[in-house]
Amino acid sequence: MRSISAIYLILLILSISIGMFDSSIYGYSVKRSLKILSICSDVDDLVFTHKLIKYLNELNYSIEFEILFLSKFSSDVYKHLNLLRDIWFLRKFDQIWIFDFNTKYSVIRLDYSEIKVIERAVIEGSVLIVGANTIVDNYSDYIYKLTGVEYFKIESNGVRRILYMNKTYLYNSSQSKYLVLKNTTGSILGFFEPSGEQAIVLNKHGNGIVVVLAFNPVEQAVRYNNLDMYRLVLNIIIDSMNYTSGEKIIPLFDKIYYTLFMSINVYNIILYSALIYIVLEIISYSGLLPYKLVKLFIKPLVYAKLIRRNNYSDVVNVISNNPDITLDELARLLKKPIRVVKRDLAVLECRRIVSSYRDESSRKTIFRIK
């Protein structure tokens, strides 16, 4: 139990140190700064993404962005696919865009392997923006759980505009289809006109949000040159930043794992090695480790004369009068906690006043005057 407590103490101090030294790696976002990942399946997606980035830059946003191009015609498709399944890669981004991920051109259909990682990123604090075609072509229970929406049918007529935040934007449903949603669990931010059906839905998911677009902005903007789609999506991107704290809530174990194994450099190796050593010295001096380890870590303190000089006469006298005594017996006679006696014995043995040996029959450590 004492060893387990010591391990917990090490992990606690490590977690505190992570907050002190490495908070920058966990993606705290600044309001006028955005890190964006766009997941694309065809050239239209690429064009739409680059146009949005251009407009954001013109609005004086500091943008860092990456594109995962999962087209079956891309030479880097499997490299990008592996990145999509890597939670540490997704954690870098404030927003993830999947506007028009269609299976006609993509190398995969988004399934559990991909969606579970995207969902983790959202739960920890990312914003996910998903378009209608992404939902239709990749629909499953996983998509429903992630987005919080279920679609009733696909329509191709009757809609001329989208109402969002008291502004209207042109949308031609005879050119680009839209979804009639049902069973939505989130807040409705936009409506189709004149039908009044849900066009934009926001769902809170953990510490992040999912914004569902029940229409295809890519097709309207790129193929039909509908500039209103750029304006609408741009406003949604900017507004979505107000629905999250901007702070990623990453599990403690993952932080420790990252610190120890994924951010290895000379500085970190020295820093954390020193930190762990100091923690072990403190634990050893407190007598919370097995005796052999206590002696091992106290030895440098004795040789460096960092332990206050003490003749430990009470311990020496009891051992002299009771040769070949066990730790438990010694603690009982001294009326001291075992951990305190353990530390005193380690100091005395390092000073070559006391010796110890292992009694194999009783499997206990025996102490005597040297």
C-alpha positions as CSV (number, residue, x, y, z in Angstrom):
1,M,0.0,0.0,0.0
2,R,2.9,2.4,0.8
3,S,4.4,1.7,-2.6
4,I,1.1,2.4,-4.3
5,S,0.8,5.7,-2.4
6,A,4.3,6.6,-3.5
7,I,3.4,5.9,-7.2
8,Y,0.3,8.1,-6.9
9,L,2.4,10.9,-5.4
10,I,4.8,10.7,-8.3
11,L,1.9,10.9,-10.8
12,L,0.4,13.8,-9.0
13,I,3.7,15.8,-9.0
14,L,4.2,14.9,-12.7
15,S,0.7,16.2,-13.5
16,I,1.4,19.5,-11.7
17,S,4.7,19.8,-13.5
18,I,3.0,19.3,-16.9
19,G,0.8,22.2,-16.1
20,M,3.8,24.3,-15.2
21,F,6.1,23.5,-18.1
22,D,4.0,22.2,-21.0
23,S,0.7,23.9,-21.1
24,S,1.4,25.3,-24.5
25,I,1.2,21.9,-26.2
26,Y,-2.4,21.3,-25.4
27,G,-3.9,23.8,-27.8
28,Y,-5.4,26.7,-25.8
29,S,-7.0,28.9,-28.4
30,V,-6.9,32.7,-28.7
31,K,-10.1,34.4,-29.9
32,R,-8.5,36.0,-33.0
33,S,-6.4,32.9,-33.7
34,L,-7.6,29.6,-35.2
35,K,-6.0,26.3,-35.8
36,I,-8.1,24.5,-38.4
37,L,-8.2,21.0,-39.9
38,S,-10.2,20.5,-43.1
39,I,-11.0,16.9,-44.1
40,C,-11.6,16.8,-47.9
41,S,-12.5,14.2,-50.4
42,D,-12.3,16.0,-53.7
43,V,-11.1,19.2,-55.5
44,D,-14.2,21.2,-54.7
45,D,-13.6,20.7,-51.0
46,L,-10.0,22.0,-51.4
47,V,-11.2,25.1,-53.3
48,F,-13.9,25.8,-50.7
49,T,-11.4,25.4,-47.8
50,H,-8.7,27.7,-49.4
51,K,-11.3,30.4,-50.1
52,L,-12.6,30.3,-46.5
53,I,-9.0,30.5,-45.2
54,K,-8.4,33.5,-47.5
55,Y,-11.4,35.3,-46.2
56,L,-10.5,34.6,-42.6
57,N,-7.0,36.1,-43.2
58,E,-8.6,39.1,-44.8
59,L,-10.6,39.6,-41.5
60,N,-7.3,39.7,-39.6
61,Y,-7.6,36.2,-38.1
62,S,-4.3,34.4,-37.5
63,I,-4.9,31.1,-39.2
64,E,-2.9,27.9,-39.0
65,F,-4.5,25.1,-41.1
66,E,-3.9,21.7,-42.4
67,I,-5.8,19.6,-45.0
68,L,-6.3,15.8,-44.9
69,F,-7.0,14.9,-48.5
70,L,-8.6,11.5,-48.5
71,S,-9.4,11.3,-52.2
72,K,-8.7,7.9,-53.8
73,F,-6.6,9.8,-56.3
74,S,-4.3,11.3,-53.7
75,S,-0.8,9.8,-53.3
76,D,-0.7,10.7,-49.6
77,V,-4.1,9.3,-48.8
78,Y,-3.0,6.6,-46.4
79,K,-0.6,8.9,-44.6
80,H,-3.5,11.3,-44.2
81,L,-5.8,8.5,-43.1
82,N,-3.5,7.5,-40.3
83,L,-3.4,11.1,-39.1
84,L,-7.2,11.2,-39.0
85,R,-7.1,8.2,-36.6
86,D,-4.5,9.9,-34.4
87,I,-6.0,11.8,-31.5
88,W,-2.8,13.7,-30.8
89,F,-2.9,15.1,-34.3
90,L,-6.6,16.1,-34.0
91,R,-5.9,17.7,-30.6
92,K,-3.8,20.4,-32.3
93,F,-6.9,22.0,-33.9
94,D,-9.6,24.4,-32.6
95,Q,-11.9,23.5,-35.5
96,I,-12.4,20.5,-37.7
97,W,-14.3,20.9,-41.0
98,I,-16.0,18.1,-42.9
99,F,-18.2,20.1,-45.3
100,D,-18.7,17.6,-48.1
101,F,-17.0,14.2,-47.5
102,N,-18.6,12.1,-50.2
103,T,-17.8,8.4,-50.7
104,K,-17.7,8.7,-54.5
105,Y,-14.2,10.2,-54.4
106,S,-13.0,9.3,-50.9
107,V,-10.9,6.3,-50.2
108,I,-13.0,5.3,-47.2
109,R,-16.4,5.8,-45.7
110,L,-16.1,7.4,-42.3
111,D,-16.8,4.7,-39.7
112,Y,-16.1,3.9,-36.1
113,S,-12.3,4.0,-36.5
114,E,-12.4,7.6,-37.6
115,I,-15.5,8.9,-35.9
116,K,-14.4,7.7,-32.4
117,V,-11.2,9.8,-32.7
118,I,-13.1,12.9,-34.0
119,E,-15.6,12.5,-31.2
120,R,-12.8,12.5,-28.6
121,A,-11.4,15.7,-30.0
122,V,-14.8,17.3,-29.8
123,I,-15.5,16.1,-26.3
124,E,-12.1,17.6,-25.2
125,G,-13.0,21.0,-26.7
126,S,-12.8,21.2,-30.5
127,V,-15.5,22.6,-32.8
128,L,-16.7,20.2,-35.5
129,I,-18.6,21.6,-38.6
130,V,-20.3,19.0,-40.7
131,G,-22.1,19.4,-44.0
132,A,-25.2,17.5,-45.3
133,N,-23.3,15.3,-47.8
134,T,-20.9,14.2,-45.1
135,I,-23.9,13.0,-43.0
136,V,-25.7,11.3,-45.9
137,D,-22.8,9.4,-47.4
138,N,-21.4,8.3,-44.0
139,Y,-24.5,7.9,-42.0
140,S,-24.4,5.4,-39.1
141,D,-25.3,5.2,-35.4
142,Y,-21.8,6.7,-34.8
143,I,-22.6,9.8,-36.9
144,Y,-25.9,10.2,-35.2
145,K,-24.3,10.0,-31.7
146,L,-21.6,12.5,-32.8
147,T,-23.9,15.0,-34.5
148,G,-27.1,14.6,-32.5
149,V,-29.2,14.8,-35.7
150,E,-31.1,12.2,-37.8
151,Y,-32.4,13.1,-41.2
152,F,-35.9,12.2,-42.4
153,K,-35.4,12.7,-46.2
154,I,-33.4,14.5,-48.9
155,E,-35.2,17.3,-50.7
156,S,-34.3,19.1,-53.9
157,N,-37.0,21.8,-54.2
158,G,-38.8,24.5,-52.3
159,V,-35.9,26.2,-50.7
160,R,-34.6,29.6,-51.8
161,R,-32.9,31.1,-48.8
162,I,-31.3,30.2,-45.4
163,L,-32.1,32.4,-42.4
164,Y,-29.2,32.7,-39.9
165,M,-28.9,35.3,-37.2
166,N,-31.5,37.6,-38.7
167,K,-29.8,37.6,-42.1
168,T,-30.8,35.7,-45.2
169,Y,-28.5,33.9,-47.6
170,L,-29.3,32.5,-51.1
171,Y,-29.5,28.8,-51.5
172,N,-30.9,27.1,-54.6
173,S,-32.3,23.7,-53.7
174,S,-33.0,22.8,-57.3
175,Q,-29.2,22.8,-57.8
176,S,-28.1,21.4,-54.5
177,K,-30.1,19.1,-52.2
178,Y,-30.8,19.7,-48.5
179,L,-31.8,17.5,-45.6
180,V,-35.1,17.5,-43.7
181,L,-33.9,16.8,-40.2
182,K,-35.7,15.0,-37.3
183,N,-34.9,14.0,-33.8
184,T,-32.4,16.8,-33.3
185,T,-31.0,17.2,-29.8
186,G,-29.4,20.6,-30.1
187,S,-30.1,24.3,-30.6
188,I,-31.5,25.4,-34.0
189,L,-29.5,28.4,-35.3
190,G,-30.8,28.6,-38.8
191,F,-33.9,27.8,-40.9
192,F,-34.7,27.2,-44.6
193,E,-37.0,29.6,-46.2
194,P,-39.9,29.5,-47.0
195,S,-40.3,25.9,-45.6
196,G,-39.2,26.8,-42.1
197,E,-37.2,23.6,-41.7
198,Q,-34.0,23.3,-39.7
199,A,-30.9,24.4,-41.6
200,I,-28.2,24.8,-39.0
201,V,-28.1,22.9,-35.7
202,L,-25.6,23.3,-32.9
203,N,-25.0,20.4,-30.4
204,K,-23.0,20.7,-27.3
205,H,-20.8,17.5,-27.0
206,G,-18.6,17.3,-24.0
207,N,-16.4,20.4,-23.8
208,G,-16.8,21.1,-27.6
209,I,-19.6,21.6,-30.1
210,V,-20.8,20.1,-33.3
211,V,-22.4,22.4,-35.9
212,V,-24.5,20.6,-38.5
213,L,-25.3,22.2,-41.9
214,A,-28.3,20.5,-43.4
215,F,-27.2,21.7,-46.9
216,N,-24.3,21.5,-49.2
217,P,-22.3,24.7,-49.1
218,V,-19.4,23.4,-51.2
219,E,-21.5,22.5,-54.2
220,Q,-23.4,25.8,-54.1
221,A,-20.3,27.9,-53.6
222,V,-17.8,26.2,-56.0
223,R,-19.9,24.8,-58.8
224,Y,-22.7,27.4,-58.9
225,N,-20.6,30.4,-57.7
226,N,-23.0,31.2,-54.8
227,L,-20.9,33.7,-52.8
228,D,-23.6,33.8,-50.1
229,M,-22.4,30.3,-49.1
230,Y,-18.9,31.7,-48.3
231,R,-20.5,34.5,-46.3
232,L,-22.8,32.2,-44.4
233,V,-20.2,29.5,-43.5
234,L,-17.7,32.2,-42.6
235,N,-20.1,33.7,-40.1
236,I,-20.8,30.2,-38.7
237,I,-17.1,29.5,-38.3
238,I,-16.5,32.8,-36.4
239,D,-19.7,32.5,-34.3
240,S,-18.9,29.0,-33.2
241,M,-15.8,30.2,-31.4
242,N,-18.2,31.9,-28.9
243,Y,-19.8,28.6,-27.9
244,T,-16.7,27.0,-26.4
245,S,-14.2,28.0,-23.7
246,G,-11.3,27.6,-26.0
247,E,-9.6,25.3,-23.5
248,K,-9.0,21.6,-24.2
249,I,-9.8,19.2,-21.4
250,I,-7.4,16.4,-21.9
251,P,-7.3,13.3,-19.6
252,L,-4.5,13.4,-17.1
253,F,-3.2,10.0,-18.2
254,D,-2.9,11.3,-21.8
255,K,-1.0,14.4,-20.6
256,I,1.5,12.2,-18.6
257,Y,1.8,9.9,-21.6
258,Y,2.5,12.8,-23.9
259,T,5.0,14.3,-21.6
260,L,6.9,11.1,-21.0
261,F,6.8,9.5,-24.5
262,M,5.7,11.9,-27.2
263,S,7.5,15.2,-26.3
264,I,10.9,13.6,-25.7
265,N,13.9,16.0,-26.0
266,V,17.0,16.6,-24.1
267,Y,15.4,19.4,-22.0
268,N,12.4,17.2,-21.0
269,I,14.6,14.2,-20.3
270,I,16.8,16.2,-17.9
271,L,13.8,18.0,-16.3
272,Y,11.6,15.0,-15.6
273,S,14.5,12.7,-14.6
274,A,15.5,15.3,-12.0
275,L,11.9,15.8,-10.9
276,I,11.3,12.0,-10.5
277,Y,14.6,11.7,-8.6
278,I,13.7,14.5,-6.2
279,V,10.3,12.9,-5.6
280,L,11.8,9.5,-4.9
281,E,14.3,11.1,-2.5
282,I,11.4,12.8,-0.6
283,I,9.4,9.5,-0.5
284,S,12.4,7.5,0.6
285,Y,13.3,10.0,3.4
286,S,9.7,9.6,4.5
287,G,10.2,5.8,4.7
288,L,7.3,5.0,2.3
289,L,9.3,2.7,0.0
290,P,10.6,-0.8,0.8
291,Y,13.7,-0.8,3.0
292,K,16.2,-1.6,0.2
293,L,14.9,1.3,-1.9
294,V,14.9,3.6,1.1
295,K,18.6,2.8,1.8
296,L,19.4,3.2,-1.9
297,F,18.0,6.7,-2.2
298,I,19.1,7.9,1.3
299,K,22.7,6.9,0.6
300,P,23.5,10.0,-1.6
301,L,22.0,12.2,1.1
302,V,24.2,10.6,3.8
303,Y,27.4,10.9,1.7
304,A,26.6,14.5,0.8
305,K,26.0,15.2,4.5
306,L,22.6,16.6,3.7
307,I,20.9,14.7,6.6
308,R,21.1,16.3,10.0
309,R,23.7,14.8,12.2
310,N,22.2,12.4,14.7
311,N,23.7,9.6,16.7
312,Y,20.4,7.6,16.7
313,S,21.4,6.3,20.2
314,D,18.0,5.0,21.0
315,V,18.0,2.8,17.9
316,V,21.6,1.6,18.5
317,N,20.9,0.8,22.1
318,V,17.8,-1.4,21.3
319,I,19.7,-3.2,18.5
320,S,22.7,-3.8,20.9
321,N,20.4,-5.3,23.5
322,N,18.4,-7.3,20.9
323,P,20.7,-8.6,18.3
324,D,19.2,-10.0,15.1
325,I,16.0,-7.9,15.5
326,T,13.4,-7.4,12.8
327,L,12.1,-4.0,11.6
328,D,8.6,-4.7,13.2
329,E,10.1,-5.7,16.5
330,L,12.4,-2.6,16.5
331,A,9.5,-0.3,15.8
332,R,7.4,-1.9,18.6
333,L,10.2,-1.5,21.2
334,L,11.0,2.1,20.1
335,K,7.3,3.0,19.9
336,K,7.9,4.7,16.6
337,P,6.2,4.3,13.2
338,I,7.8,1.7,11.0
339,R,8.5,4.3,8.3
340,V,10.5,6.5,10.7
341,V,12.5,3.5,12.0
342,K,13.2,2.4,8.4
343,R,14.7,5.8,7.6
344,D,16.9,5.7,10.8
345,L,18.1,2.2,10.0
346,A,19.0,3.2,6.4
347,V,21.1,6.2,7.7
348,L,22.8,4.0,10.3
349,E,23.6,1.3,7.7
350,C,25.0,3.9,5.3
351,R,27.2,5.1,8.1
352,R,28.3,1.5,8.7
353,I,27.0,1.4,12.2
354,V,24.3,-1.2,11.6
355,S,24.3,-4.1,9.1
356,S,21.3,-6.1,7.7
357,Y,20.7,-9.4,6.0
358,R,17.8,-11.3,4.6
359,D,16.5,-14.3,6.7
360,E,15.3,-16.7,4.0
361,S,13.3,-18.8,6.5
362,S,11.2,-15.9,7.8
363,R,11.7,-13.7,4.6
364,K,12.4,-10.7,6.8
365,T,15.3,-8.3,7.0
366,I,17.3,-8.7,10.2
367,F,19.4,-6.0,11.8
368,R,22.5,-6.1,14.1
369,I,25.3,-3.8,15.2
370,K,28.2,-4.0,12.8
